[in-house]
């Protein structure tokens, strides 16, 4: 069957509907399987203060807003812009992919989508993402040591992280065989926004880890939470399991001599963290479905009005 310009083939439209249904069912199955394999997470939630859950949920909601703005900043570095509705949906889906997928799947989801939908080169977006990751590593290194170690150790670690991040980015740019086609530009506005937003991202992780640690040990200090968050953040760079399960705990136990949080408190706080975050992602997924339904209803209504006029 032939279609005119601007029209979609019925088969292509049906294929998109089937793909959407498969993604929906797969996501629901993943949530169900996750809680079935970790029933202790739900049991743990039943024994902690409701205010702990509320605060962590609120901090995660703020984090989504920060991630939306960070996505916009990285895309602007690639010479493009994204509508806020589309940006939110992309950020939400990639956050869910990050939780369930190994090796931090979220950036890959965004990169493939932006390549196919907005013709942003994979190398351009990867370069912008590497820049954001470099900033994330620097701020994490700062908070890892600043509250618990002498200043010269903090400065030394920062220098090491900055040098390694710079070398990785420089090497990646040098290996671009089609550099003339790149739209990546180090613009002051997006770069400054990315710097501030990445700092806020790390501060928010400190906030929710502090709330979780306080829930299991009222004697935890903010300086410990800062160091704890810095160590936990570095686990993301070698995450080979969904939500860095086991990897994050190993990093935190290995760095106990810095943050001085006991192994029992690390285990209990991580159970709370993953249980609340899984619930948050479930709520986020419901919101995404609602936004899709609303958009679909608006499109259907517009088509009906156009057909009747």
Secondary structure, DSSP 8 states (H G I E B T S, - for coil): ----TT---HHHHHHHHHHHHHHHHHHHHHHHHHHHHTHHHHHHHTTS-HHHHHHHHHHHHHHHHHHHHHHHHHHHHTT----HHHHHHHHHHHHHHHHHSSS-THHHHHHHHHHHHH---HHHHHHHHHHHHHHHHHHHHHHHHTTTS-HHHHHHHHHHHHHHHHHHHHHHHHT-TTGGG------HHHHHHHHHHHHHHHHHHHHHHHHHHHHH-TT--HHHHHHHHHHHHHGGGG--SGGGTTHHHHHHHHTHHHH---HHHHHHHHHHHHHHHHHHHHHHHHHHHHHHHHHHHHHHHHHHHHHH-
